[in-house]
Amino acid sequence: MRAITERIYEPMTKAEVIAAQREWAKYVTEPNVDKLLELYDFGTADEPLLFKPTLADVIRLDRAGARSYFVGDDPDYPHDFGFLNRGWTHVEFQSAVGPILKAGGLGYKDMGHYTFIDGDGNATRADYTFAYHKLDGRVLISLHHSSLTWFPPVSD
Protein backbone atom coordinates (compact mmCIF):
# COMPACT_ATOMS: atom_id res chain seq x y z
CA MET A 1 0.00 0.00 0.00
CA ARG A 2 1.26 3.46 -0.95
CA ALA A 3 1.77 6.06 1.78
CA ILE A 4 -0.19 9.22 1.15
CA THR A 5 1.31 12.43 2.37
CA GLU A 6 -0.98 15.37 2.91
CA ARG A 7 -0.12 18.50 0.99
CA ILE A 8 -0.73 21.46 3.28
CA TYR A 9 -0.73 24.77 1.41
CA GLU A 10 0.45 27.81 3.34
CA PRO A 11 -0.41 31.50 3.09
CA MET A 12 2.06 33.67 1.22
CA THR A 13 2.45 37.29 0.21
CA LYS A 14 2.58 39.10 -3.10
CA ALA A 15 6.16 40.09 -2.24
CA GLU A 16 7.10 36.40 -1.96
CA VAL A 17 5.65 35.72 -5.40
CA ILE A 18 7.57 38.63 -6.92
CA ALA A 19 10.74 37.32 -5.24
CA ALA A 20 10.05 33.87 -6.77
CA GLN A 21 9.74 35.50 -10.22
CA ARG A 22 13.08 37.24 -9.73
CA GLU A 23 14.63 33.95 -8.67
CA TRP A 24 13.18 32.26 -11.79
CA ALA A 25 14.69 34.99 -13.99
CA LYS A 26 18.06 34.61 -12.21
CA TYR A 27 18.21 30.88 -12.92
CA VAL A 28 17.24 31.41 -16.56
CA THR A 29 20.11 33.87 -17.04
CA GLU A 30 22.75 31.98 -15.02
CA PRO A 31 21.64 29.31 -16.43
CA ASN A 32 20.99 26.77 -13.68
CA VAL A 33 18.46 24.08 -14.59
CA ASP A 34 18.59 22.31 -11.23
CA LYS A 35 17.80 25.48 -9.26
CA LEU A 36 15.15 26.41 -11.83
CA LEU A 37 13.41 23.05 -11.49
CA GLU A 38 13.36 23.45 -7.69
CA LEU A 39 10.97 26.38 -8.22
CA TYR A 40 8.29 24.06 -9.65
CA ASP A 41 5.87 21.80 -7.78
CA PHE A 42 5.72 18.61 -9.80
CA GLY A 43 2.79 17.59 -7.61
CA THR A 44 1.05 14.27 -7.60
CA ALA A 45 -0.71 12.11 -10.18
CA ASP A 46 -3.96 13.87 -9.23
CA GLU A 47 -2.42 17.35 -9.16
CA PRO A 48 0.56 17.43 -11.54
CA LEU A 49 2.46 20.47 -12.66
CA LEU A 50 0.85 21.98 -15.76
CA PHE A 51 3.71 23.30 -17.91
CA LYS A 52 3.35 24.54 -21.48
CA PRO A 53 6.57 26.39 -22.30
CA THR A 54 7.07 29.15 -24.86
CA LEU A 55 9.00 27.38 -27.60
CA ALA A 56 7.27 24.02 -27.46
CA ASP A 57 4.02 22.44 -28.55
CA VAL A 58 3.90 19.72 -25.89
CA ILE A 59 2.38 20.21 -22.44
CA ARG A 60 4.59 18.68 -19.75
CA LEU A 61 3.41 17.21 -16.46
CA ASP A 62 6.66 16.06 -14.87
CA ARG A 63 10.26 16.93 -14.05
CA ALA A 64 11.70 15.05 -17.05
CA GLY A 65 9.53 17.02 -19.47
CA ALA A 66 10.40 20.34 -17.85
CA ARG A 67 14.12 19.50 -17.76
CA SER A 68 14.03 18.56 -21.44
CA TYR A 69 12.51 21.89 -22.38
CA PHE A 70 15.17 23.82 -20.50
CA VAL A 71 18.25 21.82 -21.57
CA GLY A 72 17.20 19.49 -24.43
CA ASP A 73 18.77 16.13 -25.29
CA ASP A 74 15.79 13.96 -24.32
CA PRO A 75 14.64 11.47 -26.98
CA ASP A 76 11.09 11.68 -25.61
CA TYR A 77 11.05 15.37 -26.63
CA PRO A 78 12.94 15.47 -29.94
CA HIS A 79 12.01 19.10 -30.69
CA ASP A 80 13.53 20.48 -27.47
CA PHE A 81 16.79 22.29 -28.08
CA GLY A 82 17.28 23.79 -24.64
CA PHE A 83 15.66 27.11 -23.77
CA LEU A 84 18.52 27.82 -21.36
CA ASN A 85 21.04 27.30 -24.17
CA ARG A 86 19.88 30.47 -25.91
CA GLY A 87 22.20 32.68 -23.86
CA TRP A 88 19.64 34.84 -22.08
CA THR A 89 21.27 37.68 -20.15
CA HIS A 90 18.14 39.39 -18.80
CA VAL A 91 14.49 38.53 -18.13
CA GLU A 92 11.89 41.13 -17.22
CA PHE A 93 8.39 40.30 -15.97
CA GLN A 94 5.65 42.81 -16.84
CA SER A 95 2.54 41.70 -14.99
CA ALA A 96 -0.84 42.88 -16.26
CA VAL A 97 -2.18 43.64 -12.75
CA GLY A 98 -0.79 41.12 -10.34
CA PRO A 99 0.19 38.86 -8.93
CA ILE A 100 -3.42 38.34 -7.77
CA LEU A 101 -4.45 36.41 -4.68
CA LYS A 102 -6.51 33.35 -5.67
CA ALA A 103 -9.86 32.51 -4.12
CA GLY A 104 -9.29 30.90 -0.76
CA GLY A 105 -6.13 32.92 -0.18
CA LEU A 106 -3.62 30.08 -0.48
CA GLY A 107 -2.15 30.88 -3.86
CA TYR A 108 -1.46 33.55 -6.42
CA LYS A 109 -1.92 33.76 -10.15
CA ASP A 110 -0.21 36.11 -12.54
CA MET A 111 -0.43 36.91 -16.23
CA GLY A 112 1.51 39.32 -18.36
CA HIS A 113 4.43 39.61 -20.70
CA TYR A 114 8.04 38.78 -20.09
CA THR A 115 10.94 39.79 -22.24
CA PHE A 116 14.10 37.74 -22.68
CA ILE A 117 17.29 39.49 -23.84
CA ASP A 118 20.07 37.41 -25.38
CA GLY A 119 23.82 38.11 -25.42
CA ASP A 120 23.51 40.06 -28.69
CA GLY A 121 20.84 42.36 -27.23
CA ASN A 122 17.98 40.73 -29.17
CA ALA A 123 14.65 40.70 -27.34
CA THR A 124 12.06 37.92 -27.38
CA ARG A 125 8.72 38.81 -25.83
CA ALA A 126 6.33 36.14 -24.62
CA ASP A 127 3.02 36.04 -22.78
CA TYR A 128 2.88 34.11 -19.53
CA THR A 129 0.40 32.74 -17.02
CA PHE A 130 1.77 31.35 -13.78
CA ALA A 131 0.03 29.98 -10.67
CA TYR A 132 1.87 29.72 -7.38
CA HIS A 133 1.32 28.09 -4.03
CA LYS A 134 3.44 27.60 -0.95
CA LEU A 135 4.44 24.23 0.49
CA ASP A 136 6.95 23.59 3.25
CA GLY A 137 7.88 27.28 3.35
CA ARG A 138 8.65 27.48 -0.39
CA VAL A 139 6.75 29.38 -3.07
CA LEU A 140 6.37 27.01 -6.02
CA ILE A 141 5.02 27.23 -9.55
CA SER A 142 2.10 24.84 -10.13
CA LEU A 143 1.03 26.13 -13.56
CA HIS A 144 3.25 27.69 -16.23
CA HIS A 145 1.87 28.59 -19.65
CA SER A 146 3.86 30.70 -22.06
CA SER A 147 3.60 31.58 -25.72
CA LEU A 148 5.16 34.06 -28.11
CA THR A 149 3.34 37.38 -28.12
CA TRP A 150 1.08 37.94 -31.09
CA PHE A 151 1.60 41.28 -32.75
CA PRO A 152 -1.12 42.50 -35.14
CA PRO A 153 -0.02 43.16 -38.70
CA VAL A 154 1.10 46.69 -39.42
CA SER A 155 -1.18 48.37 -41.95
CA ASP A 156 0.18 50.76 -44.53
Secondary structure in CASP SS format (residue, H / E / C, confidence):
PFRMAT SS
TARGET T0000
AUTHOR 0000-0000-0000
METHOD secondary structure of the structure
MODEL  1
M C 1.00
R C 1.00
A C 1.00
I C 1.00
T C 1.00
E C 1.00
R C 1.00
I C 1.00
Y E 1.00
E E 1.00
P C 1.00
M C 1.00
T C 1.00
K H 1.00
A H 1.00
E H 1.00
V H 1.00
I H 1.00
A H 1.00
A H 1.00
Q H 1.00
R H 1.00
E H 1.00
W H 1.00
A H 1.00
K H 1.00
Y H 1.00
V H 1.00
T H 1.00
E C 1.00
P C 1.00
N C 1.00
V H 1.00
D H 1.00
K H 1.00
L H 1.00
L H 1.00
E C 1.00
L C 1.00
Y E 1.00
D C 1.00
F C 1.00
G E 1.00
T C 1.00
A C 1.00
D C 1.00
E C 1.00
P E 1.00
L C 1.00
L E 1.00
F E 1.00
K E 1.00
P C 1.00
T C 1.00
L C 1.00
A C 1.00
D C 1.00
V C 1.00
I C 1.00
R E 1.00
L C 1.00
D C 1.00
R H 1.00
A H 1.00
G H 1.00
A H 1.00
R H 1.00
S H 1.00
Y H 1.00
F H 1.00
V H 1.00
G C 1.00
D C 1.00
D C 1.00
P C 1.00
D C 1.00
Y C 1.00
P C 1.00
H C 1.00
D C 1.00
F C 1.00
G C 1.00
F H 1.00
L H 1.00
N H 1.00
R H 1.00
G C 1.00
W E 1.00
T E 1.00
H E 1.00
V E 1.00
E E 1.00
F E 1.00
Q E 1.00
S E 1.00
A C 1.00
V C 1.00
G C 1.00
P C 1.00
I E 1.00
L E 1.00
K C 1.00
A C 1.00
G C 1.00
G C 1.00
L C 1.00
G C 1.00
Y E 1.00
K E 1.00
D E 1.00
M E 1.00
G E 1.00
H E 1.00
Y E 1.00
T E 1.00
F E 1.00
I E 1.00
D E 1.00
G C 1.00
D C 1.00
G C 1.00
N C 1.00
A E 1.00
T E 1.00
R E 1.00
A E 1.00
D E 1.00
Y E 1.00
T E 1.00
F E 1.00
A E 1.00
Y E 1.00
H E 1.00
K E 1.00
L E 1.00
D C 1.00
G C 1.00
R E 1.00
V E 1.00
L E 1.00
I E 1.00
S E 1.00
L E 1.00
H E 1.00
H E 1.00
S E 1.00
S E 1.00
L E 1.00
T C 1.00
W C 1.00
F C 1.00
P C 1.00
P C 1.00
V C 1.00
S C 1.00
D C 1.00
END
